[in-house]
Amino acid sequence: MKLMGTLKDGRQVAVKSLSAASKQGVREFLTEIKTISLVKHPNLVELIGCCVQEPNRTLVYEFVENNNLDRALLGNRSTNIKLGWEKRSNICTGTARGLAFLHGEAVPHIVHRDIKASNILLDRDFNPKIGDFGLAKLFPEDITHISTRIAGTTGYLAPEYAMGGQLTMKADVYSFGVLILEVISGQSSARTNWGGSNKFLLEWAWQLHEEGKLLELVDPEMVEYPKEEVIRYMKVAFFCTQAAASRRPSMSQVVDMLSKTIRLNEKQLTAPGFFQTSGESSLKKSSIESTSYQFSSAPASITQITPR
């Protein structure tokens, strides 16, 4: 449960209160404290303090005026918030910078594991701040991957992680790619009726890319926008969501790709990997996709996956 509070000095804060019945256990609570207390960056939410009293656990964060991206962009649009391209591109680049810091400059490196719209907080000027580090994993310099329980949110899960529990920084890169498409389309990745068929956002976006119709994905509420730049952002999203994790760029490269300092070599672009859950876990691939990944024939446990 998240509330707003005021400190004695008048400063407004966001209070995240977890009861004993909360799905976030002691381990996740301590992880969140340890992780966020280690890092400081303009695009990461600031932890001000914490409190543990009997069964209750409380985190006190800086207050952000515009809540989160999910509510501002993917909700019912009942607010008067209008997000033009300048704000949307700033949300993408700011989030990318925050992730690049976690992956490359934070010591030890950090994989967030739950990059999604509701965890991207927006301040007064709609600058993004990555929040909720309860699922984060620390990556020492000499570690390339971690085998771990599957945790995260459906619609954002990299296929190699969802199917095999192999966690690398490229899992965050994949989630970020999905996030870009949500920002541009104004729609949730959980929507499955794109194109009048059982397609979800990433799958439909890739089909439009193949048909040369990418601009059909753009949120109709965004009337004016630089077409070439928007298409570039969507192509960066495809680079981030390639089925083979080794083909995805690092987040520092993504920052450069979004800022046009790196030329996009589209000849190197391969199809995204798709993961959907419908009773059983399954990996959905496009017909032209080929990867070197090998997955266990045993079904992946997805009991820790949070639905949208």
N, C-alpha and C positions, 0 to 999 in steps of 0.2 A: 504494500500500500504506500502510495506517495502523497505527501502533504506539503503544504507551504508553511513556513514558519518565519519568525523574526527573532534575531539575536538581540542581546541587550544593547548593542551599539546601533541598532536600527537596521542592520543588514538583513535583507531577505534571503532565505535559504530554502532549499528543497529537502524534505525529510523523507527518507525511504525507511519505512518501519516493517520489520519482518517478525511475525509471531512464530511460536513454536510449531504451528501447523503449516507454515510456509513451505512451498516446494523448494525454496532455496535453503539448503541445509547449512550447518556450521562450516563445512569445508568451503562451500561457495562464498559464504559471508566473509571468512578469513581471507580467501583468495582475493575477493574484491578489495578489501582493505589493503592487503599487501601490495597488490598490483598497482592500484591507482595512487597509492602513497609514494611509489617509487618514481613516478613520472610527472613532468610538468610540461604542458604544451598548450598553445592557444586553441587547438582543436580537440582537446581532451577535457572532459568535465573535471572540475577541481573538487577534491574531497576536503571538506573543512574539518570534519571530526566524526567520531563514532561513539556509540554507547552500548554496553551490554548489561542488562539488568534482568536477572532471573531468566525466564524463557524468551524475553524479547530482545531483539537486536535492532539497532537503529544506525543508519548512515546519514550524515548531514552533508549535502552537496551545495555548490553554488546554485543560485536560482537562475533559471533561464526563462525569459519572458514569453517566448513563443512555443513553449512545450516541446513537442518532438515532430519529426518529419512525417511520421505516420498520421498524426492528427492534423497537421497543417496541409498535407498534400493528398494523402490517400484516404482520408476520412470522408465524412458526408458533405464536406464543403459548406457547412452551415455558418462558418465564420466569414468575416470580411477579408480574410487573408488572400491576397493575390500574389502568386509567385510567377514573375516574369522570368525570362531566360537569364538575366544577369544574376538574380538570386539563385536560380537552380544551378547554374554553372558554378557559382561560388560554393554552393553546398557540396557539389561533386568534388571540386578541387580541394576544398578545406578538409573534407573527410579523407581524401586521398593523402593529404599531407599528414594528418593525424595518424593514419595507418602506417605510412612510410616511417614516421618517427618511432612507432611501437616496434616495427619490424627491424629497423636498421640502427637507430640511435639509442633507444632504451637499452640499459644493461641490467640484467640479461634481456634479450629480445623477448617480445611479447606477442603471442597470437591471441586475438580477441575471442574468436570462435562463435560470436553471435552478432555479427554485423547485419543490421536490419533497420528498417525505417524507424521503428519505435525506439531504437537505441541511438539514434542521431538526434541530439537535442539542438534547439535553435535559440540563440540569444536575441536580444532586442533588434539587432541588425540582420538577423537570419544567418549569422555565422554558425557553422555546424560544430558541435562538440560531441565526440564519441563518449557514450556512457555505458553503464552496466557491465562491469568487468567480472561478474560472478562466475563466468565459464572460462575466463582467460587462462592460458598456459604460458609458463616461462620457458624460453628456449635459450640455453647457454650456447656459446659460440660453437662448440664442437658437436652440437646435436643437429641432425638434418631432418628428422621426423620423430614423431611420438605415436606409439600405438595406444589408443585410449578409447574409452567408452564414447559412443556417439552422443553428442549433445548439440543443440542448436535449434534452428527453426526451419521447418519445411519450406521450400521455395528458394532458400538461400544456400542450401547444403551442396558443397562440391561432391560430385559422384564418387570419387575415390575415397573420400572421408565417410560419406554416408554408407557406402557399401562395405568398406574394409576397415574403417577406424584408423586409417593412416593419416595423421594430422601433420600438415606442414603449413608454412606461412601462405602457401598458395590457396589454402582453403578460404582465408580472408579475402584474397584477391578475387576468387570466384564470387563470393558474396557481394563484394563491392561492385562487380560487373553487373549483377542482377539489380543492385541498388540504382546504378546509373539509368537503367532502362525504366525503373519505377519513377525516377525523378522526371524523366523526359515524357513518359506516357501519362503520368498522374494516376496510374493504376497499380494495384497490388499484384505482386508476383503470384499470389495464390489464386487469382482469377483463372479459370480454366475453359472459358468459352470464346477465346480469341478466334477470330475468323469464322465464327459459326460452327466450330468443331471443338473437339476435346483437346485444345492446345492451351498451354499456359504461356506466360509473357515471353520468356526467353525463346521458347520454341517458335512462337508466332513471329517474334522479331527476326529470327534467323531466316524464316521463310520469306518475309518481306525483303530482307537483304538479298536473298537469292533472286527475287523477282524485280529488284531495283525499285522497290516501293517503300523504302524505310521511313519516309516522311509521313506515311499513313499512321505510324505509331505515335506521333507527336500529340500531346494533350491539346484538344481543340480549344481549351481556355487560354492557351498561349498563342495569341493571335499573331504577334510579330516576333520573329526570331531569326538569327542568322543561319540559314539552311545548311551551309557547308560546315559550320562549326557544330551544329546539332548532329549532323550525320557523322562527323568525326568522333564525337562523344559516344555515339552508339557503336561505332566500329571499335573504339577502345573497350567498350563493354564486351564485345565479342572476343577480343584478345584475352580479356580477363577470365572468360568463361570457357575457354577451350577445354575439350574433354581431357586431354593429357596435361596434367599439372605442370610438367616440365616445360610446356610450351607457353604457359602464362608468364607475363612479365612480372617483375618485382614491383612493389608499390612505389619505389623511388622512380622506376621507369614509367609507371603509370602517371605520376605527377608530371613528368616531362612530356609524355604523350598528350596529356590534356592541355598542356601549355604550348604545344606546337614546337617544342625544341627538338623533338624526335620525329622523323618522318615515318609514317605508318607504312610498313611493307606488307601490303595486303596479300601478296603472293604467299606469305608465310601463314596466313590465317586459315585455321581449320575449324570445323564445326564444333559447336558447344556440346558439352556432356549434359544430359538431362537426368534428373532424379525425381521420381514421383512416388508417393505412397498412396495406395488404394487397397487397404486391407493387408497387403503384403508389400515388402520393399521390392522395388524393381528399378533397373537402370534403363532409361528410354534413350535410344540413340537415333540420330537422323540417319537416313539411308546411305548418306555418303561419308559418314564418319568412320574413321579408322584410328584406333589407339593401340598403344603397346601395353595398356594396363591389363593385368590379370587379377580377377577377383575370386575369392573363395566361393565354392558352390554352396556353402552353408548360408542360410538366410541371415541377413544382418539384423541385430536387435535394434529397434528404434524406439524403445520405451522411453528414452530420455529426450526425444525430439518433441519440441513444442510446436503445436499447430498455430497457424496464423489466426 
